[in-house]
Amino acid sequence: MMVKKKLGIIGGMGSRAGACFLQKIIDYSPAESDQEFLEIIYHNNAAIPDRTRAIVYNERSPIDAILRSVDIFNRNEVEVIALSCITSYYYYRQIIDHTNAYVINPLHLIFKSIEEEYAGALRIGILATTGTINSGLFHQELGIKGLDVVTLDHKDQENLFMRAVYMKNGFKSAHISQDARDLMSRSIDKLSEQNVDLIIGGCTEVSVAISPGMVDFPYIDTLDLLAKQTVDHCYNFKKNNY
């Protein structure tokens, strides 16, 4: 009998990104029957306040709402937790202090992925929300390794990327417009023009917009990386000594 860890996923940040992450978990699973898939509690917690507005503008913190999901998982003996929003990992320390489950942090996986797949890459472009960029999450993980973190300038960050994400019919919406897709594409082009060796999709909405096979330059999809590691952890925890 296949032994697996019980997984809890906090979605709703946004809902489309959470569904994308859940689909990746299914796609990467080594299951050959219904019974071999993971037991997953998926909470589409759409009530969580916006993470970027909390970090950048000191608006309502999302941590209480995030911990509401964690409480659901704790009551149901979830063993592994993943959040389908990269910016939400700004609250990682508070989350792990609230549960005995293993919370997989994709930011801890990034440097290893660069080393293994893109050795020699020094200028790393980060395409992410203003909240993630201002929090320094990627700067902390990559800067201490001697890598140069490159982002869009303020104008392009707000008028291209953030607009693509938050505009009417943007990537936070149920129905994504072609205008939003064009803005996202332009933001990727602008970042690639800054002589970067590699681009990291550091926001789950980037994962909705593009997949690793859709671009012709070195690219790491953080949500995709998180999904692969989550599956590996849940199925291979004995082999990996987790």
Salt bridges, closest charged atoms under 4 A:
GLU39 OE2 - LYS6 NZ 3.68
GLU59 OE2 - ARG53 NH2 2.91
ASP71 OD1 - HIS98 NE2 2.74
GLU79 OE2 - LYS5 NZ 3.75
GLU141 OE2 - HIS108 NE2 3.99
ASP148 OD2 - ARG123 NH1 2.93
GLU205 OE2 - LYS172 NZ 3.51
ASP224 OD1 - LYS24 NZ 2.84
ASP224 OD2 - LYS228 NZ 3.44
